[in-house]
Amino acid sequence: MRFSGRLWILFGGLIAANCLVWGGCLLACGACAVSSSSEGGGAGPTAVAQATLVPWTRAPRLSPSPMPTATPRPTRTPAPTFWIANPTVPWSTVAAPTAAATVAPARPTYTPTPWPTQVIQGANAEAKAQALMALAAQGSDIPFRVTFTEAEVEREIARYLAENPETPARNVRISFQPGHAVITGQVKVGGLWISPTVYATAVARNGKAVVTITRIDLGPFPLPGGVEEQLNQQLAAILAGLDTQPFRFTAITLSTGRITVEGRTK
């Protein structure tokens, strides 16, 4: 059985007090014996020593020592918890996020790489037109350049006349020269077939192709009034159909034997 600290102090005090009392008694008895032997000359061996008994008194009880006051442990303030900014660092060591840390970094400015000019090639005018449509399907604002020869244009005109026999024209030929085109053929006017020569220019204006007839030569026959204006109106109506196509034209160049068209997809 274990004793607490205070019981051990009381038990030791009682033992020390009893030892002091018994030690005093033994010292008193020894003192009496000495004094009796020293006075024996007058009284003889039969003399009886007068011993004075010291009254026994209880030793003062020891006051127990007060228990030491326990020093309170310092209160531990838990570290603040924040969202883990760096998974390789324990959460308790992550500092509080600042206002600057919460601001998302600016995204780099994306500058798209411009398309290089796409040169359209093909076996004939129809194949080149199909390649243009495929290019337009890839996106808008793609630059392109396509060149048509005289033979390619003449074949397309002949195919159009064959599919539309009501058109009053036949045997159409075209000649590309620097800055203008010369068109010859036969046109039915008032039941008669005549052979005019038409001079025209072609340019790109506001994203559109603009063809203008500059002169019509009927040879020995005078040109009826209003014919040139009427033909220009018909050409404008035909070219208006190009507005529905996914292209806008930036340049049209007439040179010897060919016409080059430049533009961008819509």
C-alpha positions, 0 to 999 in steps of 0.5 A: 500500500502506497502513502501519499506525500503528506502521510509520509511527513506525519509518520516521520515526525512521530518517529523523530519525536519518540526518539527524542523522548527516549533519548532524554530518559536514557541521558537522565538515568545515566546522569543519576548513576554517575552522581550516585557513584561519586557520592558513595564515600559518605553513604556507603554502598547501601546509600540510595541515590535521590533521582529527580524525574523530569516530567515527560512532555510531548514534542510539538507536532510538526506542521506538514509542509504545504503542497507545492502549487502546480504551475498551470500549463500554458494554453496552446493556441491551435494553429489557424487552418487554411486551405492547402496552398502547397500540398508539400507543406503541412497545413499547420505551417501554411500562412494565411492567404493574402489579398494578392494571393487570392487574385488569379494570375492574368492570362497571357494574351493570345495572339492568333497566328495569321493564316498565310495566303492559300493558293488555290489550285485545281485541274479546272475552274470547277475543281478550283471552286470546290477547293474555295468552298472547302477553304471557307468551311475551315474558318473565316478571314482566311486569305486566298488567291486563285487564278483562272485561265481563258480556256477554263473560263470559256469552258464554264461559259459553254457549260452554262449555255448548254444548261440554259438553252434559252440564253440568247448567246452562243460561241462565246470567246474571251481574251484576258489582257492587262487591265481589261477583257475582250469578249466576242461571240454571237448574240440574238437580237430581234430574231437575228444573230449578230457578232458584237465585241464587248470590252469590260473591266473587272475590279474588287470594290467593298468586298464585291466583284464589279464588272463594267462594260466600257464599250460594245462594237457591232461592226457596221451596225450602229448600237441601239440606244440603251443596249450598253446600259441594259447589259451592265444591269444584267451583269450587275444582277448576275454578279449580285449572286456572288454576295451569297458566297462565303467570300469577299474579294480584295483584288481582281487582276487582269493580265495576259491570258488569265484573271487572278482573284484575291480575297478572304473567307467570310 
